[in-house]
Amino acid sequence: MTSLTPQVHLLQKIKKVITYICMPAYLQNSPLKGDRLYEDDTWIAAFAGDLIGGYKIDFHFFITSLENQNFSRLSEIEGLFSFTAFNKKTNKYYLVSDYRSQYPVFYFIQNKKIIFSSCLSSFVRILDKVDFNKQWLYDYLFFNFPINNQTFLKNVFRMPVGSVLEVDPVNNKNIIHNYYPSYKVKNPLVKDQQAMELAKEVCKERFPFYYYGADIFACALTSG
């Protein structure tokens, strides 16, 4: 046992948690069968979430995509998931989000600490000190929802849509590769004065039906 790496010790601990806690609650009844953890001579990997039309996690597909830097292949995977892997030979870490980023996964990289989790409460328990992220609050108040990759925990970020985070602690480099195109704003169907006249018409003719019985009502038009 003394020859095992710290990563292997951690893997064994995670296996115990999944076996004794997660399996009775969820995994035994999930249509997606097989282990959520994988290890060979080079890689340690973990999967969370679910796949559409799949009955087993294809770890080989994920790992070869990372190994060959062929990230575009990941767009072929349908489902809500996050995937993380550690390469023992290069000491590189990888974190993958699904192409809609519907399965939330977060990361913290600072002061030689690398933390990945699908639950924000993990960072509260692991980090020595947690600061509130004011930028998240500003975005939330202005847009009615957080934008970009901000979270309410400072320096804890959410993985963007269809992306692979590559962490190289040896060379102190972090790179985000996008394997799926981000949502793009379409050209408006109407604009300028025509759009303003249409907005006035909707407010005047349609909105009163939603406030039947009220003599005066107001509607706030915001970017959110």
N, C-alpha and C positions, 0 to 999 in steps of 0.2 A: 504493500500500500504506500510505502514511502516514496516510490518512484512515480506515483501518479501526479499529474500537474494540478495546480489549483483549479483550472477550468474543469477537469474531470471530477474533482471533489464537488464542485458546484453543480455539475450535471447530475451527479448521483443524488444530491440533496433535492434538486428540482424533480427528479424522477419520483422520489418518495412523496413529495407534495402532490404531484399529479395522480399517483397511484392511490393514495389514501384519502385524498380530498376531492379532486376533480372527477375521477373516474365514476364513483357512485352517483355523483350529482349530475353529470352531463355527458361525459365521453362514452359511457356504455350505451346510452340511448341515442347517440349521434349517428346519422347515416354515414358520416365520414369516419372510416375505421382506420386502424393502424396507430403507430406511435406518433406523438407530437414532437418527439425528440430524436435526434439522429447523431451518430458519431462514427467516424472512421479514422484512419491514420492522419488525415489532414484537416478534417472539418468537424466542428461541433455546431449543430443547428437546431432551431426550435421553430415551431409553427403554431399560430393561434388563429382561430376563426373557422370559417367553413368555405367549402368549394361547391360550385354549381355543377351538377352532373358528374362529380367525382366521388369515388368511394374509397380512395386511398391517397395519401399525400405523396406526391412524386418528388422526394427530396433530391433525387439525381437531376431532375430538370432544373430545380432552383440552383443547385450548387454548380452545375456546368454553366449555367447562364452567368453566374457571378465569376466563376473561374476564367471564362473566356471573354469576360467584359461584354457579353452579348445581352445587354439589358433589355433590348427591344423584344426579345422572346417572351418576357414576362407579361406583355400585353395579351398574350394568348390565354392567360389564366383568368377564369371567371369565378368570382366569389368575393366574399368579405373576409379579409385576412391580413395578417402581418407575419413577416418572416424575418428571422435574424440568424446570423451565422458568424462563426469565428474561424479564421484560417490559422492553424497552429504554426504553419511554416512561415507565413508572412507577417503574423501578428496583426492582421487587419480584421476589423469588424464590419459587418454589413447589416443594414436594416432596410427592409422592403415594405412599402405600403401598397395596398391594392389600387387599381387604376382609378377608383373613385374616392379613395381614402375614406370609405364608409366605416371601416374598422379602425377606430382610433389607435394610434401608437405614438408614443412620445419619447423624447431623448434629451439627455443632459450631457454635455461634454465640457468639462472645465476642471482645472487643478488636478489633472491626471486621473479624473474620474469619468467613466463612461457608463451611463445608465440608460437602458432601454426598458420601456414598460408600456403596456396597454392600459394602465390605470394610473391616474395622476396621484392618487394617495400613496403610491409606492415611493414617490420622490419625497413626500413629507416625512415618511418613516426612515428613509435611507440617508438623506442629506442632513448634515450637521446643523445647517441654518437655511431657512427658507424665507425668501423675500417676496412681497407682493409685487406683481408687475403692473405698474400704473398704465403703461401703454395699452395693455389688454382692456382696462377699464375705460380708457378714452375711446377706443375702437367700439366697445360694446355700447356705450352711451350714444355715440354718434351714428353708428350703423345698425344698432339693435342686435348685432351679433359680432363675434370676434372675426377678424379678417387675417389673411395670411397664415402664418404658423404660430401666432402668439397664443400663450396660455396665461392663466392668472398667476402662475408661478414664474418668477423671474429666472431667465436662462434655461427654462424648460420649454421645449418647442414641440409642436405637433408636426408629424411627417406630412409633407405636401402630397398632392394627388399624383399617383403613378410614379413613384420615385424610389431610388436606391441611395441610401446614405452610406458612403464608404469612409470609414474612419481608419486613419493610418497613424497610430500613436508614436511609432518609431520616428517618422519624419514630421510629426506634428501637422498633418494635413487632413482636412475633412472636405469631402466633395459630395455634392448631391447630383446624381444623374437622373434625368427625367426620361422614363421609358414610355410615357404616354402623354400626348399633348394636353396642356392645360385648357380649361374652358376659355373660349374667346368670346368677346362681346360682338354680337351681330350688329350690322349697320341698322339704325332705326328705320322703321317703315315710313314714318313721317317725321319731320323735324322743323325747327324754326317756328315761324308764325302758324303754320298749319298744325303743328303739334300743340301749340298753345291754345288754338281755337278748339281743337278736339278735347283737350283737357277741361276747358271751360264748359263745353257741352256735356261732358260726362258728369262733372260736378253739379251742374244746374239741372239736368234732366234725369239722371239715374240715381244720384246719391239720396235725394229726398225719399225714395221708396224704402231705403234702409232705416230711415228715422221717422217713420210714420207717426204722427201725433205730436211731434216736436215743432215748436214755432221757430226756434233758432238752433242751428247746429254749425259746427266747424270741423274741418278736416285738415289735418297737417300733412303736407306733401314733403316727404324727406327722401334722402338718398337711400334710406333703408327700406 
